[in-house]
Amino acid sequence: MRGITWRPTPFREFVLKVHSRCNLACDYCYMYELADKSWRAATAVMSDDVLDAACRRIAEHATAHGIPQLRVVLHGGEPMLLGADRLAGVADRLRARVPAPTTVDVLVQTNGVLLTADALEVLSGAGIRVGVSLDGDRVATDRHRRYANGRSSFDAVDAALRRLRDRPAAYAGILSVVDLANDPVATYEALLAYQPPMVDFLLPHANWGSPPPGWGGGADAPYGEWLVAAFDRWYGAPVRETRVRFFEEVLNLVLGGQSHTEVVGLSPVATLVVNVDGSYEQVDTLRSAYPGAVDTGLDVFANDLDEALRHPAVKARQIGVAALSATCRSCALHRVCGGGYYPHRYRPGGGFGNPSVYCADLQRLITHAADRLRADVERLKRPA
């Protein structure tokens, strides 16, 4: 990356790993089931000292760079194991530390099984929005998202989402991992029944060394076909029923806009993870690549956030086209797909300088979405 002119983009989103354990045993989880097993030796709960130092560093960064709004995601493991009252306390500390005029949007990303009516009351009262993970109906969810003893988690999550449906101000949306065994339209409609403000479809965390389920070597596009079917159901609705972030970002980029997520596009990544022990980490889904892929060697006690910002691994995720492989740069779609999600580019022995393992799938979705959009624009241009 020598010779590249680069002006760092300050961090605007922070993921605080407040609890490192989980009460489910989802078989595709990047934290516990894939390449990096460091969680086994990790401290279970973020200490007050780590939290205070993290809040101070975030406040300093916001002040130094004049950031008008921060987004902080309370994460895990399962953050609800910390308890709703303590999560509310984390939000209070963050907002007390960060000076005006910067505002702090606090979210908790949870599996939902501990989101009782009382817990939701506390989180809502603290101004914390809640995102829940669910893969579709009972059959789809039970295929992967169970307790360690094999018991279904569906009923508890279903109840949590029904509560959130009645609390729209506290409802952030639903994360759903794509599974080829699930019908895409039925999956979307199962999620839609909970009236989420947003659905975010996630591709399984995979790479060239650990390909996704049902992968045929990269020439076919099974995940692209799945996403196209879900896209058509969403896009073709007579009114907008909910936002689907993946699809909205693709359409925005096709129209020449900037991406707001690192899953597609080339906008600089402005997210940093603070682990339960206070260490600064890159995007935590890099744990799916190899042990230590998230490490920066920096932490909240010894290093300010500008030091993390200058880390070579952060630079690699902020320099846009310059970080892409020659294959990607020669592709007409590279400014839309952005080479794909960074962890999905990993190849053992070759690092991250590769197209996404989902390259064919992204091409299928992007080309299809662009064609539908183009056809609609042409139709609107015709005389009445």
ABEGO torsion letter per residue (X at the ends): XBGBBBBBBBBABBBBBABABBABBBAABAAAABABAAAAABBABBBAAAAAAAAAAAAAAAAAAGBABBBBBBBOEBAAAAEAAAAAAAAAAAAAABBOABBBBBBBBBAGAABBAAAAAAAAAAGBBBBBBBAEBAAAAAAABBBAAGBBAAAAAAAAAAAAAABAAABAEBBBBBBAABBAAAAAAAAAAAGBABBBBBBBBBBAABBBBGBAGGABBAAAAAAAAAAAAAAABABBABBBAAAAAAAAAAAGBBBABAABEABBBABBBBBAAGBBBBBAAAAAABBGAABAGBBAAABBAAAAAABAAAAAAAAEAAABBAAAAABAAAAAAGGEBAAAABBBGAEABBBBAAAAAAAAAAAAAAAAAAAAAAAAABBX
